[in-house]
Amino acid sequence: MKNSLRAALAAAAVAGFVAPSTAQEPPAQKPELTDRQAQTVDRLIDAGLEDDLAWEILESLTTEVGPRLGGSPAEARAREWGVQELKRLGFKNVRIETYEMPYWARVSESAEIVSPFPQPLAVTALGGSIATPEGGVSGEVVHFRTLLELQAAPDTGLEGKIVFVDEPMARTQDGSGYGTAVRKRSQAAVEAGKRGAVAALIRSAGTDSHRNPHTGGAVSGGGKTAVPTAALSNPDADQLARAIERADEPVIVKLDLQVETAESVTSGNVIGEIPGETDELIVIGGHLDSWDLGTGAIDDASGIAITTAAAKLVGDLRGKPKRTLRVVMWGAEEVGIFGGKAYAEAHKDEMDKHVLAAESDFGAGPVYRFDTRFGEGEAAKAKVFEAALRRLAVTPGNNMAYGGADIGATRDMGVPVVSLRQSGTDYFDLHHTPDDTLDKVDPEALRQNVAAWAAFLYIASELEGDFGRLPVRE
């Protein structure tokens, strides 16, 4: 990857940073960088491509804390780690903003084909799943190739049985296959419960071929599933489907899930700032929590590392940035986006000071596209970012940026967002599995991310005027 990434960066190099003129009459003032600003962007990109701070942060978090399930003691240790790290790096106004949330954790999980072909199955409980009775539950497996097939099934006929939704996931660079595949994760238990089933199994929402089942939330907002629900690894889903096809009698599976819950525990967001000349805010970050199967290196310690290191690069420039840079390490994203929602609620009275927001939460693959969601009349400013990022092989996107799960509530309050889109071709091989570990991160790609984010942050701070406002969603 190293040589190919360098070749792509070299091939994409451009000399200028000035956006093309608009076609409006009378001509509007063209957004552009001064020569000094353009030179600073170049220096930041050069520095980012050589900077190892993100790797140091990533290694520290995944090694010293490890898995960080939302609301757990491990996530609390991660918050303390975040405070110490931000202070060490010179960030100001460092603090933890706490909130309460429901808690769920796995205790034990197992599954097996009881008959006619006895054998174990690789399985993991989905977040929010209720437990089976002690000793597990057994039932005939009913095979549905897709979620749509299950939804079209009669309301009766599954009593006492185990539903198996076998829908695969498409591999894509932008991760769009996940949007379809993840629906079975949130709906299988609902549809199974409606029809009297005793449990639900799904093929993992992932693209790998390893015996690593993918966990993830089966319900949002700390709710509970209708029936015990688990994900099979892709090879085990294949195995179960073959067993059903070959068997001359019903295939019986036993599922045993034990979980721990609490109505309310404390979580929190870690915040640090690089004060600017004004109190206008550019808010960036990643989510501090992770699922418990791996060490959360790509999801989302990488996002924490990338945004913190990029902000540090901008903060180290001589003089203050024009706008204040606020780095947020959001808590409890995986189990219900609790941190993102709590942040928006806590800061709703200062949303007028939030001029832009962005989150890094798609691993550590190279940034390949820059999307915006600027307010009316401000789209031309995207050209300034696009020109500066071209030397990093980052292509222009559209003005429909998502921004990230944790800034969704902030975006809904009218704050413009951007997305530095990362290549995610292999992201869902690792996502929510035991394979989400430090060795899967490419240090060179990590540096390219830092360079892109540092350039973005500096330009966002320096450009005259704001980025408009988005429609407020109630």
N, C-alpha and C positions, 0 to 999 in steps of 0.2 A: 504494500500500500504506500510505503514511503516514497518510492520513485514516481509512482503514478500520481500521487498527490502533488509532489513538487512540479511535475511536468504540467499538470492541470493549472497550477498557480502561475507558472511562467507563461503558458500559452494565453492566459486570460489577462495579462498585465496591460494596463492602459495608463496613459500619461496624465489625463485631465480629470478634474473633479467637478466641472461646471455642467449643470443640467441644461438640456436643450430648451430653447425658448418656447413659450406656450403660444397658442394660436388665438388667444383672446383679443378682442378689440374693445377699448383701447388696450395695448399690451400691458399686462401686469408685470410688476417687478419680478425679475427672474431670481428664484432662490439659488444661492451659490455660496461657496466658501471663498474666503480671501486666500491669497497666496500663502500667508502664514498658517492659516488653518489647514490648508491642503497639505502643507509640509508636515504639520503636526500629525495629521492622520497617517501619513506615510511612516513617520517615526513610530507611531503607536503600533501599526501593523507589523513593522519590522521587529519591534520589541516583543510583541505577542507571539510571533513565530519562533522566538528564541526563549520564551519564558517558561519556566517549569513550576511556577507557583501553583497553578491549578493541579498539577500532578501531586505536589506535596500536600495540598489540602485534601484531595481525593484519597490519597493513601492514608493520611491521618484519620479521617472520618471512618473509612471502612475498616481500618485495623484497630483503632483505639475504642471504637463504639461497636462496629459490626452491624447486624440487623437492628432495625429501629421501628418496630411496629407502633403505629399511632396509639398514644395513650399509655404506652408501656413504660416501665422503669428504664428501659434502654433508650426510648425516645427522650426521656427526661435527661439522661446523661448526654445525649446528643445536643440538647439545648445548652447545657453548661459548656460543652465543647465549643459550640457556636459562639457563645459570648466570649470565651477565652481567645478564640481564633480571631474574631473581629477586633478585639482590643489589641491583640498582638500585632495585627497588621495596620493599626493606626486609625481605624474607623472611630467615629465619634457617636455620641448619643446611643451607645449600645445598650440594649435592654431586651427583656423577655416580656411579651404581652400574652397573658394566659387566658384560657377559656375552658369551659367544661364540655365534655362530650361523653357519649356512651362508649363502652369498651367491649371488644371481642378478641379472643385469642384461641388458637387451636391447642388442644392438649394431646390428642392422639388421633391417628387416622389409619385405616386399613381397608382393603377390599380384596375379595377373592371370588373366583368362579367355584361354586360348590359342586355343581354337576352340569352337564355330564363330563366335563373336562377339567377336573380340579386343578387350580393354579392361582398364584397371587397376581394381583393387578397393582400397578403403580398409580396411586391416587393421592389427591390432596383436597382438603376441605376448602370450600370457597368462603370468603369473608362474609360474615353474617349468617352462615348456616347454623340452623339449630342442630343439636346433638341427636344422635340415635339413642334408643334405650340402651342401657348398659348391656354389653355383649353384642350389640349391633342389631341389624334388621336384615332379613332375607326375603327375596322375592324373585319372581320370574321377570326377566328383562324383556322390555318391549322396545324394539329398535325403530327410531325415527331418523331418517337421513338428514333432515333439516328441521329447524325450529318451526318453519311454516307448516310442515307435515304434522307436527305435534299440535299446533294451534288449530289445524283443520280437523283434528280427530274428534270423534263423538265425546259428549260429556260423560259418558259412562263406558265401562269396559276396562279400566286400568286399576280398579280397586285392588289393593294389596300387592300391586306390581311395582317394579322399578323402571322408570323412564330412562332411556338412553338416547340423547340427542347427539348425532354423529357428524354434525356440519363442520366442514373443514374451513380453514382460513387462507385467503390469498396472500401471497408475498408481494409487497409493493414497496417502492422507495419512500413514498410519503406516508406509509402506514394506513392508507385508506381502507385496506382489507380488514383492519381491526374494528372499524365502526360497524360492519355487518356481523363479523364473527362474535363480537362481545355481546350481542343481543341475546344469544342463547344462554350466556352466563347469568344475565339478569332476569330472564324470563322462563327458563326451564322449570325452576321450582314452582313458580306461579302456576304455570300451565299443568304441571304434574299434580300439584295440590288440588286444583279445581276438579280433577278427574279421579281423585281418590287414591293416587299412587302413594307408596310409602317412602319413596326416595327418588332422587334424580341424579343422573350422571351425565356429564357432557364431555365431548372431545375438547381438550384444552384449546383456549383461544391463543394459539401460537403456531409458528411456522417451522419448528425444528422437528427432527426425527429421533430425538433422544428420549430415554425413559425418565424425563423430568416433567412431571405435570406442572401446569401453570396455574397459580392461584389468582386471586383477584376478587373484588367485591361482587357478591351476588345480589346485593341490595344497596341502596344509597341511604345516606343520612342516619346510619346506625340502626337500621331496621333489621328484621329477622326473616329468614326464608320460611316458606310454607311447609316445606319438608326438608330433611337432611339432604344436602347437595354437595357434590364433589366433582372435581375434574380429573379425567384420566389423561395420562401422557398420550401423545399421538400414536406411538407404537402399540400401547395397550388398548387404545380405542380400536385400532386396526385388528388387534387380536380378538377383542370381544366381538367385533362385527363378523369376523371369520367363524368364530365359535357358533354364533347364532345361525349363520348360513349352513354350517356343516351338521349341526345337531339335528337328530331325529326326534328330539323331545325338547321341552322348554329348558332354556339356560337359566340356572338359578345363581344369583350373585348375593353375597353377603357384604354389607357395608357397615363399618363401625367408625363413627365420628364422635369424638368427645371434645367439647369446647368449654371455654370459660368466658363469662360475661359479667359486666357491672353496669349499673344504670348511669353512673357519672364518675369520670376521672378527669384529672387536669392535664391539658396539653397546652401548647403555646407556640407563638411565632417569635423567632429571634430577629432583631432589627439592628442594623448599624448604618451610619450615614457618612458620606463625604460632603460636608457643608459647602454650598456654593455661594456665589455672590447674592443670589436671591433665595427666597423660600419656596420657589417653584420646585416640584418634585418629579424626578424620573425614577420610577419604581421597577426594580428588577429582582430576580432571584430564582430559586428552585425550591423543591420541597425536601424537608429535612428527614421525614419519615421514610420507611421502606417496608415492603413485605418481609416476612420473617424467614423465608426459605434460603435466601442468599444474603450477601452483605450490601445490597442496594447500590452497587457501584455505578451502573448505568442508569438506574432509576431510584433515586435521582441525585446521588452524591456528585455525579458529573455536573449536573446543572448548578448545584451549590458552588462547586469548584470553579466552573467557567465564569459565572457572573461575579463572584467575589474577586477572582484574579483580574478580570477585565476592569472592574471598578477601581481596584487598587492601582492598575497601570494609569488610568486617567487621573486618579487622585495624586499620583506621584509627579504629575506635570507641575512646572513652576506656576504658582498662582492658583487660585481657586477656579473650579469650573463655574460657568455662569449659573447653572442650575444645580440644586442639591441632588446628589445621587443617593438613593435609599436602597440598600440591599436587604431583602427579606428572605429568611429561611423559614418557609411556611411549614407548619406542623400538620400531621394527620390528613394528608391529601388522599392517600390510598384508600382510606376507610370511610371517606365521605366528604372530602374537600372542606373539612372543618376549619382549617387554618385560613384558607382563602376567604371564606365567608366571614370569619371572625375579624379578619383584617379590614374588610370593607365596612363592616358594621362599626368597628372601633374608630375608623377614620372618615366616616361619612360626612362629618362637618368640615373636613379639609379637602374634599374631593376637587374643589375648584382649583386647588394648588397642584393637583396631580396633572401634569401635562402629557405624560406618556408612561406606559407600563409594558413589561415583557417578561416572559418566563422561559427558562431553558429546562425542558422536561421531555426530552426524546433521546436520551443517551449521549453518546460522544462521537457520533459519526460526523464527518465534515459538513459544515454549513454549505448548502448548495443553492438556496433561494432566499430572497428577502421579500416578505409580504408586509403590507401595512394595513391598518384600518384607521385612516385619518378622517377628520371631519370634513364637511362640505367646503370646497374651495381650497383645500390644503394638499391635494394629491400631488401637485407638482414637486413638493418637497421630497417625495420619495426618490426622485431622480438624483438628488444629491447623494443620498445613501447608496443608491445602486451604482453610481459611477465610482464611488470610493471603494466599494466592496468587490468590484469587477476583478481586480488583480488577485483576489482570493478564490476565483472561479465561482463566485456567487452570482446567480442570474436574477434578473428582475422578476418579481412576482405580481400579485394583484393587490387590490385594496379591500380584500376580504379576510384579513388575518384573524386567526382564532386567538392568538396571544398566549394561551395556556390555561389549564384548569383553575389554578389558584388566583388568576386575575380575572376570572369570569365575572365575579360579583362586582369587582372594580370597574370592568368594562361596561357592565350593565348600568353603572351610575354615570356613564357618559365619558369615561376616560379613553382616549385613543390608545391603540395597542399596535405592536409589531410582532412578527414571528421571524426569527432567524431559523429557517427550516433546515433540519439536519437529515442527512441520508440515513434512512432507517431500514435498508434492505434486510439486514440481519438482526434488527432490534428485537423482533418478536420471536427469534430463536432463544433469547435470553430472558425476556421480560417476565417478571414474577416467578422466576424459577430458582433452584439452587445454583444455576450457572451464572447468575448475576453477581459477578465477582471482579475484582480489580484487574486480573490478568486479561479480561476481555476488552479493556480500553486501550486504544492506540494513542500513545503519547503525542505523536505528530498531529493526528486529527484533533486531539484536545487543544493543542497550541493554536491550530487554525481557528477553532472556535473562539478562543480567547482574543485572537487578533481581530476577528470579525466583530465580536461584542465590544471590544475597546473602541474600535472605529465608530461603531454605531452610537455608543454612549457619548463620545466626545462630540460628534456631529449634532446629536439630539440636544446636547447642552448648549452648543454654540450658535445654532441657527436662530436668526431673528424671528420673532413671532412664535405663536404656538402651533399646535397641530389640529386645531379645531376641537369640537366636541361631538360625541356620538349621541344618538337618541337614547334617552333614559328609559330603561325597562322597569316596569313596576313589579 
